[in-house]
Amino acid sequence: MAARGCPGCRPGCRIARPRWRRPAGPSDERRAAARALAQAHGRDLQSIGVTVNLAPVLDLRRGRPPDPLDFQSLIAQRAISGDPEMVAEVAATYARGLADGGVRPTARHLPGLGRAQSDTHHFRAVIGESREVLEATD
């Protein structure tokens, strides 16, 4: 069984989505917080038979207002940070923590998707940036 980690993903699900807020503080504190959160989440998921979690989200948080038609992807709320180095650091640590908790991580929402102008569950993804910009910033 796999978990997506979002509210309402399964009727009657007892597992709360991890509450990771914008990382702050020194790098070692961010890593410790991410690992502890992931270990707890992994143990909780494993306790109900989940063996794979579709997390962490690797896309970057963008500094733009939320799309009013984005009902499901909500990348801006789920992305770790707008800083690619911080995303890599925290996501790798979170993935190790999930594994420590007995659940396999699956990296998802790779950089670039957060630039789509609408919810990809309902609309075609359109990313207006050039390949050069994506490679330099994402």
C-alpha positions in Angstrom: 0.0 0.0 0.0 1.2 3.5 -0.7 0.4 6.8 0.9 0.3 10.2 -0.7 0.5 12.1 2.6 -2.4 14.5 1.9 -5.6 15.1 3.9 -8.4 13.0 2.7 -6.3 10.6 0.6 -8.0 7.6 2.1 -11.4 7.4 3.9 -10.9 6.9 7.6 -7.1 7.4 7.4 -5.6 7.9 10.8 -2.3 9.3 9.6 -1.9 13.1 9.7 0.1 14.8 7.0 3.5 15.9 8.4 3.5 19.5 9.4 6.8 20.8 8.0 7.0 24.5 8.1 9.5 26.6 6.3 12.9 25.4 7.4 14.9 27.8 9.4 18.0 27.7 11.6 21.4 26.0 11.0 21.6 23.2 8.6 22.1 20.5 11.3 18.9 21.6 13.0 17.0 21.4 9.8 18.3 17.9 9.1 17.5 16.8 12.7 13.9 18.1 12.4 13.4 16.6 9.0 14.7 13.2 10.1 12.7 13.1 13.3 9.5 14.1 11.4 10.1 11.5 8.7 10.9 8.7 11.2 7.7 9.4 13.1 5.7 9.5 9.9 7.3 6.3 8.6 6.4 4.5 11.9 2.8 5.7 11.7 2.4 4.7 8.1 4.0 1.3 8.7 1.6 0.7 11.6 -1.4 0.7 9.1 0.4 -1.3 6.4 1.8 1.4 4.2 5.2 0.5 2.8 5.8 3.3 0.3 5.2 7.0 0.8 5.0 9.3 -2.2 7.3 11.9 -0.6 9.3 14.1 -0.4 8.2 16.8 -2.8 11.3 18.1 -4.6 9.8 21.0 -6.5 10.7 24.5 -5.5 8.4 27.0 -3.7 7.7 29.9 -5.9 7.1 33.4 -4.6 3.8 34.0 -6.3 0.2 34.0 -5.1 -1.6 30.7 -5.1 -3.6 29.8 -8.1 -7.3 29.9 -7.2 -7.9 26.9 -9.5 -5.3 24.8 -7.8 -7.4 22.5 -5.7 -5.2 19.4 -5.5 -1.5 19.8 -6.4 -0.9 22.7 -4.0 2.8 22.6 -4.7 3.3 26.0 -3.1 2.1 24.6 0.2 4.0 21.3 0.0 7.3 22.4 -1.4 10.1 22.6 1.2 11.7 25.8 0.1 12.5 28.0 -2.9 16.3 27.3 -2.4 17.4 24.3 -4.4 20.2 23.5 -2.0 17.9 23.5 1.0 15.4 21.3 -0.8 18.1 18.8 -1.7 19.4 18.7 1.9 16.0 18.5 3.6 14.5 16.0 1.1 17.5 13.6 1.3 17.3 13.7 5.1 13.5 13.2 5.1 13.9 10.2 2.7 16.5 8.6 5.0 14.2 9.2 8.0 11.2 7.5 6.2 13.4 4.5 5.5 14.5 4.5 9.1 10.8 4.4 10.0 10.3 1.3 7.8 8.7 3.1 4.7 10.3 3.6 1.3 10.4 7.2 0.0 9.6 8.2 -3.5 10.8 11.5 -4.7 8.1 13.4 -6.6 7.1 16.6 -8.2 10.5 17.3 -9.5 11.6 20.9 -10.0 9.8 22.6 -12.8 6.2 21.5 -12.1 5.7 24.3 -9.6 6.0 26.8 -12.5 2.9 25.3 -14.2 0.2 27.9 -14.1 -2.7 25.6 -13.1 -3.6 22.4 -11.2 -2.2 19.6 -13.3 -4.9 17.2 -12.0 -7.4 19.2 -14.1 -5.5 21.2 -16.7 -2.7 20.7 -19.1 0.6 21.8 -17.6 2.1 24.8 -19.3 5.6 26.0 -18.2 6.6 29.2 -20.0 10.2 29.3 -19.0 13.0 28.3 -21.4 15.1 25.2 -20.8 18.0 27.4 -20.0 16.1 29.2 -17.2 14.8 25.9 -15.8 18.3 24.4 -15.8 19.8 27.4 -14.1 17.1 27.8 -11.4 15.4 24.5 -10.9 
